[in-house]
Amino acid sequence: MGVNGQFDNAAQKAWEERFDKLLSRLDDIERQLSLKADDVVSMQVLQHRNELEQLESRLELIEMRMELLAQIDETKIEVVESYKLKKQPFMNKIASIFTL
């Protein structure tokens, strides 16, 4: 064994140290990758939340406009009906003149 045994032992320790450093570096890279992935997911969730809030605002605006249009339509219907009611007696008077 002698010198060769010591060299083998020293070489083995050197390889083990390099391997340990490599594993440590790999662990660091995995941790960084995990953090980066978490950051990306967080940003996506935030962006989706903002988009949902914008869509909700647009939907509320559309609902308000629809209610306003419904009120306008009801008002138009009431005006037309009242006009027809007022118009009928006048038309009846004119019709009665021609039927005499």
Secondary structure, DSSP 8 states (H G I E B T S, - for coil): -HHHHHHHHHHHHHHHHHHHHHHHHHHHHHHHHHHHHHHHHHHHHHHHHHHHHHHHHHHHHHHHHHHHHHHHHHHHHHHHHHHHHHHHHHHHHHHHHHH-
